[in-house]
Amino acid sequence: ANPCTKAGHMGKRTKSMQFWTLQQYNNFIPLVKDTTAHIAIQMLFYSGMRFGELLALTLADIDFEACTINIDKSYQHKATGGLISPPKTSNGIRIITMPNAIMLELQEYVNKLYHVAADDRIFLFTKQLIRGTMQRCSTAAEIPFIRIHDLRHSHVSLLIEMGFSPHLIAERIGDTVQMVNSTYGHLYPSKHKEVAEKLNEILVSK
């Protein structure tokens, strides 16, 4: 027997990170015809929230006038039923400001719900609806299939491309700056050439 196998792995094992670019997403989303799946995926891509946080949302968490969504809980499907718990991390309690267009789509979705109360959850599906939709429509769009959680990665990569700081991104997704830097740091453009150019300007000006 291999003693290295018995000893196990050293350090933390992580899954590879995948994400869609904005162009890939824009090719994908028009193919999602199911109304519920469409708004759910839009919410995940443009907010960066976790899937459990999406499922836990109630009508009271949404402020359509301010275009904000309150995140203070997470929902998990269990064999014994649904479980509501606090967010994954202490930084998870937050308020996310959303694009107007997404909030208008969410308003249309909510208006079609039957007698929904303020403390009622508004998304009552399982992962299979979203995963199956992403599999079918990514194939149709001829883009790589990614996991539901990778929509969160896609949101962060988009914000990085738009030039937002790790601090702001960490606040938006409910995580730490250290986590953003360690997980997504390789996506930030290198500033080393810019540093060298600035130093060269100092030398030339002497």
C-alpha positions in Angstrom: 0.0 0.0 0.0 1.2 3.5 -0.7 2.0 5.2 2.6 1.3 8.7 1.0 -2.3 7.6 0.3 -2.8 6.6 3.9 -1.3 9.9 5.1 -3.8 11.8 3.1 -3.5 15.3 1.6 -1.6 18.2 3.1 -3.3 21.6 3.1 -6.7 22.5 1.7 -8.1 20.8 -1.4 -10.0 23.3 -3.6 -12.1 22.8 -6.8 -11.1 24.7 -9.9 -12.9 28.0 -10.4 -14.9 28.4 -13.6 -17.0 31.4 -14.7 -18.8 32.9 -17.7 -17.7 36.1 -19.2 -20.3 38.8 -19.8 -20.4 37.9 -23.5 -20.9 34.2 -22.7 -23.7 35.1 -20.3 -25.4 37.4 -22.8 -25.4 34.5 -25.3 -26.9 32.2 -22.7 -29.6 34.1 -20.9 -31.9 34.8 -23.8 -32.3 31.0 -24.2 -33.7 30.6 -20.7 -37.4 30.6 -21.4 -38.7 29.4 -18.0 -39.7 32.6 -16.1 -38.7 31.3 -12.6 -35.3 30.0 -13.8 -34.7 33.2 -15.8 -35.1 35.6 -12.8 -33.2 33.2 -10.4 -30.2 33.0 -12.7 -30.3 36.8 -13.3 -30.3 37.4 -9.6 -27.4 35.0 -9.0 -25.3 36.5 -11.9 -25.9 40.1 -11.0 -25.8 39.9 -7.2 -23.1 37.3 -6.5 -25.3 35.9 -3.7 -25.1 32.2 -2.8 -27.8 29.8 -3.9 -29.0 29.2 -0.4 -29.2 32.9 0.2 -31.4 33.2 -2.9 -33.7 30.5 -1.8 -34.1 32.1 1.7 -35.3 35.4 0.3 -38.8 36.6 1.4 -40.9 39.4 0.1 -39.9 41.5 3.2 -36.2 41.2 2.1 -36.8 43.2 -1.1 -37.1 46.9 -1.4 -38.2 47.7 -4.9 -38.0 51.5 -4.4 -34.4 51.4 -3.2 -33.5 48.5 -5.5 -31.9 46.6 -2.6 -32.1 43.1 -1.3 -31.5 42.2 2.3 -29.4 39.0 3.0 -29.5 37.7 6.5 -30.3 34.0 6.2 -29.7 30.9 4.0 -32.0 28.0 3.1 -31.0 24.3 2.6 -33.1 21.4 1.5 -32.9 18.5 4.0 -34.4 15.0 4.0 -36.6 16.2 6.9 -37.6 19.4 5.2 -36.2 22.9 4.7 -33.7 24.5 7.1 -33.2 28.2 7.5 -29.9 29.2 9.1 -27.7 32.3 9.3 -25.4 33.2 6.3 -22.3 31.1 5.8 -20.0 33.7 7.3 -20.3 36.5 9.8 -19.8 38.9 6.8 -22.8 37.4 5.1 -25.4 39.7 6.6 -25.5 42.6 4.1 -27.7 44.6 1.8 -27.1 44.3 -2.0 -28.0 47.1 -4.3 -29.3 45.7 -7.6 -29.6 47.0 -11.2 -32.9 48.6 -11.9 -33.6 46.2 -14.8 -33.2 43.1 -12.6 -35.5 44.6 -10.0 -38.1 45.3 -12.6 -37.9 41.6 -13.7 -38.1 40.5 -10.1 -41.2 42.7 -9.6 -42.9 41.1 -12.5 -42.1 37.7 -11.1 -43.4 38.6 -7.6 -46.6 40.0 -9.0 -47.5 36.6 -10.5 -47.1 34.8 -7.1 -50.4 33.8 -5.5 -51.2 35.6 -2.2 -47.5 35.9 -1.1 -47.1 37.3 2.4 -44.2 39.5 3.6 -42.5 36.6 5.4 -43.1 34.0 2.6 -40.2 32.7 0.6 -40.5 33.7 -3.1 -38.3 31.0 -4.6 -39.6 27.5 -4.0 -37.7 25.4 -6.4 -34.7 23.0 -6.0 -31.2 23.1 -7.5 -32.3 20.7 -10.3 -34.4 23.4 -12.0 -31.5 25.8 -12.3 -28.8 23.1 -12.9 -30.9 21.5 -15.7 -31.7 24.8 -17.3 -28.0 25.8 -17.2 -27.0 22.5 -18.8 -29.5 22.7 -21.6 -29.1 26.4 -22.4 -25.3 26.4 -22.2 -25.2 23.6 -24.7 -27.5 25.5 -27.0 -25.4 28.7 -26.6 -22.2 26.7 -27.3 -20.5 27.8 -24.1 -19.0 25.6 -21.3 -21.4 24.3 -18.6 -20.6 25.7 -15.2 -22.0 25.0 -11.7 -24.6 27.1 -10.0 -22.0 28.4 -7.6 -19.8 29.5 -10.5 -22.4 32.2 -11.3 -21.1 33.8 -8.1 -17.5 33.5 -9.5 -18.9 35.0 -12.7 -20.2 38.0 -10.8 -16.9 38.6 -9.1 -14.9 38.3 -12.3 -17.2 40.8 -13.9 -16.7 43.3 -11.1 -12.9 42.9 -11.3 -13.0 43.5 -15.1 -15.0 46.7 -14.4 -12.3 47.9 -12.0 -13.9 47.6 -8.6 -11.7 47.1 -5.5 -11.4 43.9 -3.5 -12.9 45.7 -0.5 -16.1 46.7 -2.3 -16.4 43.2 -3.9 -16.0 41.6 -0.5 -18.8 43.7 1.0 -21.1 42.9 -1.9 -20.6 39.1 -1.8 -20.5 38.9 2.0 -16.9 37.7 2.3 -13.5 39.0 3.4 -11.0 41.0 1.4 -8.5 38.2 2.2 -10.8 35.6 0.6 -11.3 37.8 -2.5 -7.6 38.3 -2.9 -6.7 34.7 -2.4 -9.5 33.3 -4.6 -9.7 35.9 -7.3 -6.3 37.7 -7.1 -5.1 36.1 -10.3 -7.9 37.8 -12.2 -6.7 41.3 -11.3 -4.5 42.9 -14.0 -0.9 43.1 -13.1 0.3 46.5 -11.9 4.0 45.7 -12.0 4.6 47.3 -15.4 2.8 50.4 -14.2 5.0 50.5 -11.1 8.2 50.3 -13.3 6.9 53.0 -15.6 6.2 55.4 -12.7 9.7 54.7 -11.2 11.2 55.3 -14.6 9.4 58.7 -14.8 11.1 59.6 -11.5 14.5 58.7 -12.8 14.1 60.6 -16.1 12.9 63.7 -14.3 16.2 64.0 -12.3 
